[in-house]
Amino acid sequence: MNKEELIAQLKVIIKPYTTNTEAYDTLTEETDFINDLGINSANLVDIVLDIEETFDVVIDNTDMEHMLDVKTAVEIISTKLAAK
């Protein structure tokens, strides 16, 4: 799965949690989940759980703490998928 496909799937996962639709519509690797999309920390946990289910990976607490933007999320997911 390439980066663009990962970002596309990530967009589907985060859509129900975002409060800033304009930032969502122009989402890039640099988009920050909290500052740009208005996602609160509780919903960020839900997103991580959805990512685990969608990609069949386990994301530990350390990775979860770093998963604050699209680029980092894609890197972590890619690393987890490569290790499977």
N, C-alpha and C positions, 0 to 999 in steps of 0.2 A: 504494500500500500504506500503510495507516494504522499508527499507533504500536502499537496492540494486536496487529495482525497481525505486525508486526516482532518484538514481544516473544514472541509465540507461537512463531515460527520460531526465535528465538534460544534459547528454552527447549529446543527439540528438539536444537539444536546442542550446548548445554552439558551436557545431561543425562549423557552418558557420562563426563564429566570431573569432575563434582561429587562431593565426599565427604560433604557435609552435606545429606542428603535433606530434613530439616526446613526448612532455609533455602530449598532448591530449591522445595519445595511452597508456600512463602509468598513466592516471588520477587516483587519490586516493582522499580520504576525505581531505587530507592536501594540495591538489593542489590549488594554488592561481590563481584567474582569470587574474589578471593584470601581476604579476611578472612571473608566470610560463607559462601561456597560451598566453601572449602577447595581451590580449584583452584591448582595450582602454576604457576610461570612457564613451564615447558616446555609444559604443557597449554594455557596461555593462547595460546601461539603456534599450537598445533594448532587451537584455536577460531577464531583469526583466519583461518587457512587454510581452515577449513570455511566461515566466513562469506563469504570471497572466492568460493569455489566455489558456494555456495548462492545468493548474490545476484548473481553474475557482476560483481563489483567488484574493484578493486585497492586495498588498504589499505597506505599507505606506513608507514615506520618511525615517523614522528612521530605519526601517528594511532594506531598500534599501542601506543605508549608511554602514550597517554592512555586507551586502552580498558580501564579497570579496573573499571567498573561497568556495569550494565544501561543506565542513562540515557545515558551517554557513547557506548556501543556503538550504541544506537538512533540517536542524533544523527549519528554518523559514517556509519552505513549509510544513513540518510535522505539525507544530503548527497551521498553517492556515487551513490545511485540517481537523485537529482534532476539530477545532472550528466551522466547517460548520454544 
